[in-house]
Amino acid sequence: MRLADVGPTVFTQMSELAARHGAINLGQGFPDTPGPALAVESAVAALRAGHHQYPPVPGLFELRRAIVDHQRARYGIDLDPATEVVVTTGASEALAAALLALTGPGDEVVVLEPYYDAYAACVALAGATLVPVRLTTPGFTLDPAVLRAAVTPRTKVLLLNTPHNPTGTVLPPESLGQIAETARAHDLLVIADEVYEHLVFEGPPHQPVAALPGMAERTLTIGSAGKTFSVTGWKVGWATGPRELVEAVTAVKQYLSFSSGTPFQHAVADALRLLPGHLAELRDSLRRRRDLLVAGLNAAGLIAHVPRGTYFVTADISPLGEPDGLAFCRSLPARCGVAAIPNQVFYADPQAGRHFVRFTFCKQRAVLDEAVARLATLRRTRPAPTLRTEETNA
């Protein structure tokens, strides 16, 4: 069994610890703010109108058309709503269906490391092999030489995530160009996880890799309403790209969920049409909350990496004398009433990310204020240093 040794995810474990200790959950990335009122009212209207049955397997045509309109208006990418879009039960299903459809035993999938833990699980389910390309610290930047060295004759897919979870890095145009060059040179497929596309706070806006020369025909792009509209429980995602790639994903997706979320698909279609006004307010609010949490983490004695995108902050715990992120996160809810995620679960070699911890800032300002106040106690509860043998015997 391919996942026989896999237990509950670290997100489940840390959320359970948070609930047990009454801790503020800055681990799992779900907002505690309501979605846009128009989207909520649209979902209610769809329910009252009797939209309770299966939508088409590829998704409501109204939503597929709204996704196509979004890609064209924002990025200049032209798609056919009838054949080049499939709506999925969240971005997670799009990712799983894509890897199951496009890879198999003997194939290699190159992925930026650290990586969202579902990537490794989905690659394993497909029977393929995950090949990590570690982002360089500090700054979590991509070394193009490391990327090129990771590609072998067995490489089938380059799995790209930008804006990047868990680090918040947004790959610059030169890095995207290097990725595209590598994909074209080796005839690779690219699965582009772009679920945080609208959560970029400074610098140039998000640029889809599919918009680069020679990439549209080899790129499957994954999007999500959950991150953009703060409605993660609606589980509405999608994949767009060339007809043959979308058809392959749809063929798998129909045996995973078949279809889902009819009233929510109606609501997301309406929400996408009013996106620009919503985004400005969301980004400004998240930027302020990001700055609050970064300052609080630094004041508590950690070293926070300032993310340019997503709603996560990666922090180095080693200045606190903490040697292990997993142990730190397991103790944190009881120690100061806050929960976080250890980044080592996002690495093939856990030692590489042992001193990093991820916090989310997609919470209300009052919640973050209280979390920062609790984190301030970390300096007072840091573990005593371990004495070396010669010091102990002195």
KAFEN-V606714 format. One record per residue. N is the residue number from 0. RES is the residue in three letters. PHI is phi as a letter, one per 20 degrees, with the letter a starting at -180 (* if undefined). NEAR is the number of other ideal C-beta (glycine too) atoms within 10 Angstrom. Layout:
n | res | phi | near
N | RES | PHI | NEAR
N | RES | PHI | NEAR
This chain:
n | res | phi | near
0 | MET | * | 5
1 | ARG | f | 11
2 | LEU | d | 9
3 | ALA | f | 5
4 | ASP | e | 6
5 | VAL | e | 12
6 | GLY | e | 8
7 | PRO | g | 9
8 | THR | f | 15
9 | VAL | f | 18
10 | PHE | f | 17
11 | THR | f | 11
12 | GLN | f | 18
13 | MET | f | 25
14 | SER | f | 20
15 | GLU | f | 13
16 | LEU | f | 19
17 | ALA | f | 21
18 | ALA | f | 12
19 | ARG | f | 11
20 | HIS | d | 16
21 | GLY | m | 9
22 | ALA | e | 23
23 | ILE | f | 21
24 | ASN | e | 22
25 | LEU | d | 28
26 | GLY | e | 26
27 | GLN | f | 18
28 | GLY | e | 22
29 | PHE | c | 17
30 | PRO | f | 20
31 | ASP | d | 10
32 | THR | d | 14
33 | PRO | f | 11
34 | GLY | f | 22
35 | PRO | g | 21
36 | ALA | g | 8
37 | LEU | f | 16
38 | ALA | f | 25
39 | VAL | f | 15
40 | GLU | f | 12
41 | SER | f | 20
42 | ALA | f | 23
43 | VAL | f | 12
44 | ALA | f | 14
45 | ALA | f | 21
46 | LEU | f | 15
47 | ARG | f | 9
48 | ALA | e | 10
49 | GLY | n | 9
50 | HIS | e | 17
51 | HIS | d | 9
52 | GLN | d | 7
53 | TYR | g | 9
54 | PRO | e | 21
55 | PRO | g | 13
56 | VAL | g | 14
57 | PRO | f | 24
58 | GLY | o | 27
59 | LEU | g | 21
60 | PHE | f | 15
61 | GLU | g | 14
62 | LEU | f | 27
63 | ARG | f | 25
64 | ARG | f | 16
65 | ALA | f | 21
66 | ILE | f | 24
67 | VAL | f | 20
68 | ASP | f | 15
69 | HIS | f | 20
70 | GLN | f | 22
71 | ARG | f | 12
72 | ALA | f | 12
73 | ARG | e | 16
74 | TYR | c | 17
75 | GLY | m | 9
76 | ILE | e | 19
77 | ASP | e | 10
78 | LEU | c | 24
79 | ASP | e | 12
80 | PRO | f | 18
81 | ALA | f | 12
82 | THR | c | 15
83 | GLU | d | 24
84 | VAL | b | 26
85 | VAL | c | 31
86 | VAL | e | 31
87 | THR | c | 30
88 | THR | e | 20
89 | GLY | m | 23
90 | ALA | f | 25
91 | SER | f | 19
92 | GLU | f | 23
93 | ALA | g | 27
94 | LEU | f | 27
95 | ALA | f | 24
96 | ALA | f | 27
97 | ALA | f | 29
98 | LEU | f | 29
99 | LEU | f | 22
100 | ALA | f | 20
101 | LEU | d | 20
102 | THR | c | 23
103 | GLY | a | 12
104 | PRO | g | 8
105 | GLY | n | 10
106 | ASP | e | 18
107 | GLU | d | 21
108 | VAL | d | 26
109 | VAL | e | 26
110 | VAL | c | 24
111 | LEU | f | 25
112 | GLU | d | 20
113 | PRO | f | 26
114 | TYR | c | 25
115 | TYR | g | 21
116 | ASP | f | 17
117 | ALA | f | 15
118 | TYR | g | 23
119 | ALA | f | 20
120 | ALA | f | 19
121 | CYS | f | 23
122 | VAL | f | 26
123 | ALA | f | 15
124 | LEU | f | 14
125 | ALA | f | 24
126 | GLY | n | 14
127 | ALA | e | 22
128 | THR | d | 18
129 | LEU | e | 20
130 | VAL | d | 19
131 | PRO | e | 21
132 | VAL | d | 21
133 | ARG | f | 19
134 | LEU | f | 20
135 | THR | e | 10
136 | THR | d | 15
137 | PRO | f | 8
138 | GLY | o | 9
139 | PHE | l | 21
140 | THR | d | 13
141 | LEU | e | 23
142 | ASP | e | 14
143 | PRO | f | 15
144 | ALA | f | 9
145 | VAL | f | 13
146 | LEU | f | 18
147 | ARG | f | 14
148 | ALA | f | 10
149 | ALA | f | 17
150 | VAL | e | 18
151 | THR | c | 11
152 | PRO | g | 6
153 | ARG | e | 12
154 | THR | f | 20
155 | LYS | d | 20
156 | VAL | c | 24
157 | LEU | d | 28
158 | LEU | e | 26
159 | LEU | d | 26
160 | ASN | c | 25
161 | THR | b | 26
162 | PRO | g | 26
163 | HIS | d | 26
164 | ASN | d | 24
165 | PRO | d | 28
166 | THR | e | 27
167 | GLY | m | 25
168 | THR | f | 24
169 | VAL | d | 25
170 | LEU | f | 25
171 | PRO | f | 16
172 | PRO | g | 10
173 | GLU | f | 10
174 | SER | f | 20
175 | LEU | f | 21
176 | GLY | f | 16
177 | GLN | f | 18
178 | ILE | f | 26
179 | ALA | f | 22
180 | GLU | f | 16
181 | THR | f | 19
182 | ALA | f | 24
183 | ARG | f | 15
184 | ALA | f | 10
185 | HIS | d | 15
186 | ASP | l | 9
187 | LEU | e | 19
188 | LEU | e | 22
189 | VAL | c | 24
190 | ILE | d | 27
191 | ALA | d | 24
192 | ASP | e | 28
193 | GLU | c | 23
194 | VAL | f | 24
195 | TYR | d | 25
196 | GLU | g | 25
197 | HIS | e | 22
198 | LEU | d | 25
199 | VAL | c | 21
200 | PHE | e | 20
201 | GLU | c | 11
202 | GLY | m | 9
203 | PRO | f | 10
204 | PRO | f | 11
205 | HIS | g | 17
206 | GLN | d | 19
207 | PRO | f | 23
208 | VAL | f | 22
209 | ALA | f | 23
210 | ALA | e | 17
211 | LEU | e | 19
212 | PRO | g | 9
213 | GLY | m | 11
214 | MET | d | 20
215 | ALA | g | 18
216 | GLU | f | 11
217 | ARG | c | 20
218 | THR | d | 26
219 | LEU | d | 26
220 | THR | d | 28
221 | ILE | d | 28
222 | GLY | c | 29
223 | SER | b | 26
224 | ALA | e | 30
225 | GLY | g | 23
226 | LYS | f | 25
227 | THR | f | 23
228 | PHE | d | 26
229 | SER | l | 22
230 | VAL | c | 24
231 | THR | f | 19
232 | GLY | f | 10
233 | TRP | f | 24
234 | LYS | l | 19
235 | VAL | d | 26
236 | GLY | c | 25
237 | TRP | a | 28
238 | ALA | c | 29
239 | THR | c | 29
240 | GLY | q | 28
241 | PRO | g | 18
242 | ARG | g | 12
243 | GLU | f | 10
244 | LEU | f | 24
245 | VAL | f | 24
246 | GLU | f | 14
247 | ALA | f | 20
248 | VAL | f | 29
249 | THR | f | 20
250 | ALA | f | 14
251 | VAL | f | 18
252 | LYS | g | 27
253 | GLN | f | 14
254 | TYR | d | 9
255 | LEU | e | 13
256 | SER | d | 15
257 | PHE | m | 11
258 | SER | a | 19
259 | SER | a | 19
260 | GLY | m | 25
261 | THR | g | 19
262 | PRO | f | 20
263 | PHE | f | 26
264 | GLN | f | 26
265 | HIS | g | 22
266 | ALA | f | 30
267 | VAL | f | 32
268 | ALA | g | 25
269 | ASP | f | 19
270 | ALA | f | 26
271 | LEU | f | 22
272 | ARG | f | 12
273 | LEU | d | 13
274 | LEU | f | 18
275 | PRO | g | 10
276 | GLY | f | 10
277 | HIS | f | 19
278 | LEU | f | 15
279 | ALA | g | 10
280 | GLU | f | 10
281 | LEU | f | 22
282 | ARG | f | 16
283 | ASP | f | 11
284 | SER | f | 14
285 | LEU | f | 21
286 | ARG | f | 14
287 | ARG | f | 13
288 | ARG | f | 21
289 | ARG | g | 26
290 | ASP | f | 13
291 | LEU | f | 16
292 | LEU | f | 25
293 | VAL | g | 20
294 | ALA | f | 12
295 | GLY | f | 22
296 | LEU | f | 26
297 | ASN | f | 14
298 | ALA | f | 14
299 | ALA | e | 23
300 | GLY | o | 17
301 | LEU | e | 24
302 | ILE | d | 16
303 | ALA | e | 20
304 | HIS | e | 22
305 | VAL | f | 13
306 | PRO | f | 30
307 | ARG | e | 20
308 | GLY | b | 27
309 | THR | m | 29
310 | TYR | c | 26
311 | PHE | c | 26
312 | VAL | c | 25
313 | THR | e | 28
314 | ALA | c | 25
315 | ASP | e | 19
316 | ILE | e | 27
317 | SER | f | 13
318 | PRO | f | 15
319 | LEU | e | 19
320 | GLY | n | 12
321 | GLU | e | 22
322 | PRO | e | 13
323 | ASP | b | 15
324 | GLY | f | 26
325 | LEU | f | 19
326 | ALA | f | 13
327 | PHE | g | 20
328 | CYS | f | 26
329 | ARG | f | 16
330 | SER | e | 14
331 | LEU | f | 29
332 | PRO | g | 24
333 | ALA | f | 12
334 | ARG | f | 17
335 | CYS | b | 20
336 | GLY | m | 18
337 | VAL | c | 25
338 | ALA | d | 27
339 | ALA | b | 28
340 | ILE | d | 29
341 | PRO | f | 26
342 | ASN | f | 26
343 | GLN | f | 21
344 | VAL | f | 23
345 | PHE | e | 25
346 | TYR | c | 20
347 | ALA | f | 15
348 | ASP | d | 11
349 | PRO | g | 15
350 | GLN | f | 9
351 | ALA | f | 17
352 | GLY | d | 24
353 | ARG | f | 21
354 | HIS | d | 23
355 | PHE | d | 26
356 | VAL | c | 28
357 | ARG | d | 28
358 | PHE | c | 27
359 | THR | d | 24
360 | PHE | d | 27
361 | CYS | e | 25
362 | LYS | c | 22
363 | GLN | f | 13
364 | ARG | g | 13
365 | ALA | f | 8
366 | VAL | f | 17
367 | LEU | f | 22
368 | ASP | g | 15
369 | GLU | f | 15
370 | ALA | f | 26
371 | VAL | f | 19
372 | ALA | f | 14
373 | ARG | f | 18
374 | LEU | f | 25
375 | ALA | f | 14
376 | THR | f | 14
377 | LEU | f | 21
378 | ARG | f | 12
379 | ARG | e | 7
380 | THR | d | 11
381 | ARG | f | 16
382 | PRO | f | 13
383 | ALA | f | 6
384 | PRO | f | 8
385 | THR | e | 9
386 | LEU | f | 10
387 | ARG | f | 9
388 | THR | g | 7
389 | GLU | f | 7
390 | GLU | f | 9
391 | THR | f | 8
392 | ASN | e | 7
393 | ALA | f | 7
